[in-house]
Amino acid sequence: MFVLSFESLREWCQRQGYEFAENVELGQLAIHHQLLGEPAPLMILPQPPRGMVMFVMRQPFVVPEDRRAAMVEAAGLLNSMTVMGAWVQNPENREVYFRVTVPALDIQYTDAGVLHVARIVVSTSERAAAALQSVALHGAEPAAAIAALPA
């Protein structure tokens, strides 16, 4: 059992045998992964002042300016059916990502517990990737694209 920190999460990645990159200066980790055939690392971003850790996966595309409103609608629809985590569109760089934030202050985790959080982020991102890409890049209507997601 361990408290989540940059060091303990780096050790967790090593125990899991993941290929990952680290930014020691910022205290961030990136587990190599792909979505839609493109690099989409699972970012692990400890937030020590807040006593939290964010697990984040960005979709591998940028939303064109004229599709921003459609993507906001798609993210809202996804959020209404998501049990844990949130879909977010960054208004500055027009990236879309899914994130789960967990408490880290004085809370002990196991390898399996951290793996569960990581799997939620990856599987949720994978499940919605094609639908979100169709909304962003191919003009799909958000409601129809999200309704067509596998159960």
C-alpha positions as a printed NumPy array, in Angstrom:
array([[  0.   ,   0.   ,   0.   ],
       [  1.252,   3.473,  -0.833],
       [  0.235,   7.12 ,  -0.973],
       [  0.127,   8.512,  -4.515],
       [  3.112,  10.683,  -5.371],
       [  5.314,  11.158,  -8.393],
       [  7.84 ,   8.704,  -6.973],
       [  5.323,   6.035,  -5.951],
       [  3.514,   6.308,  -9.3  ],
       [  6.804,   6.004, -11.199],
       [  7.55 ,   2.852,  -9.187],
       [  4.038,   1.592,  -9.948],
       [  4.648,   2.064, -13.695],
       [  7.898,   0.135, -13.372],
       [  6.195,  -2.719, -11.463],
       [  3.515,  -2.909, -14.167],
       [  6.181,  -3.089, -16.895],
       [  4.805,  -0.049, -18.721],
       [  6.803,   1.95 , -21.212],
       [  6.576,   5.508, -19.994],
       [  8.192,   8.904, -20.068],
       [  8.66 ,  11.154, -17.094],
       [  9.122,  14.831, -16.493],
       [ 10.893,  14.969, -13.16 ],
       [ 10.862,  18.774, -13.069],
       [  7.051,  18.912, -13.377],
       [  6.471,  15.608, -11.568],
       [  4.472,  14.111, -14.437],
       [  4.352,  10.66 , -16.046],
       [  3.134,   9.573, -19.487],
       [  2.38 ,   5.9  , -20.136],
       [  2.731,   5.17 , -23.849],
       [ -0.584,   4.304, -25.484],
       [ -2.398,   4.813, -28.789],
       [ -5.919,   5.826, -29.777],
       [ -7.126,   5.617, -33.36 ],
       [ -3.615,   4.534, -34.381],
       [ -2.048,   7.735, -33.01 ],
       [ -0.007,   8.384, -29.866],
       [ -2.262,   9.182, -26.915],
       [ -0.373,   8.678, -23.672],
       [ -2.086,   8.182, -20.358],
       [ -0.84 ,  11.182, -18.412],
       [ -0.493,  10.883, -14.64 ],
       [ -0.384,  14.343, -13.147],
       [  0.082,  14.588,  -9.384],
       [ -1.297,  17.799,  -7.879],
       [  0.499,  17.892,  -4.491],
       [ -0.882,  21.267,  -3.303],
       [ -4.409,  19.959,  -3.859],
       [ -3.773,  16.457,  -2.506],
       [ -5.008,  14.935,  -5.782],
       [ -3.751,  13.033,  -8.823],
       [ -5.243,  13.42 , -12.294],
       [ -5.211,  10.556, -14.809],
       [ -5.761,  12.105, -18.244],
       [ -5.97 ,  10.827, -21.814],
       [ -6.164,  13.294, -24.688],
       [ -7.927,  12.395, -27.908],
       [ -5.442,  12.372, -30.818],
       [ -6.964,  15.23 , -32.795],
       [ -7.618,  18.945, -32.518],
       [-11.182,  20.191, -32.856],
       [-11.567,  22.638, -35.756],
       [-12.912,  26.026, -34.725],
       [-16.208,  25.461, -36.549],
       [-16.82 ,  22.171, -34.651],
       [-16.201,  23.476, -31.119],
       [-19.899,  23.822, -30.269],
       [-20.626,  20.327, -31.569],
       [-17.794,  18.939, -29.432],
       [-19.107,  20.747, -26.334],
       [-22.453,  19.043, -26.975],
       [-20.785,  15.653, -27.47 ],
       [-18.767,  16.04 , -24.271],
       [-21.905,  17.018, -22.365],
       [-23.735,  13.95 , -23.644],
       [-20.815,  11.719, -22.665],
       [-20.603,  13.318, -19.221],
       [-24.286,  12.613, -18.614],
       [-23.644,   8.883, -19.061],
       [-20.195,   8.657, -17.449],
       [-20.107,   7.292, -13.908],
       [-16.586,   8.434, -13.016],
       [-14.498,  11.169, -14.595],
       [-15.192,  14.   , -16.995],
       [-14.869,  14.848, -20.67 ],
       [-13.303,  18.255, -21.22 ],
       [-12.561,  20.414, -24.25 ],
       [ -9.699,  22.843, -23.703],
       [-10.904,  26.13 , -25.244],
       [ -7.379,  27.41 , -25.879],
       [ -5.839,  24.521, -27.813],
       [ -9.136,  22.787, -28.778],
       [ -7.984,  19.417, -27.445],
       [-10.488,  16.965, -25.989],
       [ -9.567,  14.735, -23.111],
       [-11.012,  12.445, -20.495],
       [ -9.812,  12.755, -16.929],
       [-10.328,  11.105, -13.595],
       [ -9.096,  12.868, -10.482],
       [ -8.545,  10.867,  -7.31 ],
       [ -7.669,  11.999,  -3.795],
       [ -4.091,  11.381,  -2.742],
       [ -3.793,  13.038,   0.649],
       [ -3.163,  10.389,   3.323],
       [ -4.988,   7.724,   1.289],
       [ -3.305,   4.377,   0.689],
       [ -3.604,   2.681,  -2.711],
       [ -2.666,  -0.757,  -3.957],
       [ -1.246,  -1.596,  -7.367],
       [ -4.662,  -2.991,  -8.3  ],
       [ -6.432,   0.188,  -7.174],
       [ -4.234,   2.435,  -9.321],
       [ -4.58 ,   0.012, -12.227],
       [ -8.362,   0.221, -11.897],
       [ -8.279,   4.02 , -12.227],
       [ -5.899,   3.818, -15.209],
       [ -8.139,   1.246, -16.919],
       [-11.197,   3.454, -16.454],
       [ -9.454,   6.345, -18.214],
       [ -8.078,   4.218, -21.047],
       [-11.231,   2.178, -21.685],
       [-13.516,   5.224, -21.527],
       [-11.235,   7.093, -23.944],
       [-11.038,   4.132, -26.315],
       [-14.796,   3.602, -26.278],
       [-15.562,   7.182, -27.34 ],
       [-12.579,   7.952, -29.593],
       [-14.11 ,   7.12 , -32.985],
       [-17.391,   8.871, -32.184],
       [-15.623,  12.003, -30.971],
       [-13.37 ,  12.03 , -34.004],
       [-16.411,  11.745, -36.276],
       [-17.998,  14.75 , -34.535],
       [-14.805,  16.818, -34.627],
       [-13.478,  16.002, -38.077],
       [-16.275,  14.488, -40.148],
       [-19.307,  16.609, -39.281],
       [-21.248,  13.921, -37.408],
       [-24.119,  15.112, -35.256],
       [-23.174,  14.728, -31.577],
       [-26.397,  13.032, -30.429],
       [-26.271,  10.434, -33.204],
       [-22.552,   9.739, -32.762],
       [-22.859,   9.287, -28.992],
       [-26.063,   7.234, -29.277],
       [-24.224,   4.811, -31.583],
       [-21.538,   4.011, -28.981],
       [-21.32 ,   0.377, -27.913],
       [-22.945,  -0.339, -24.556]])
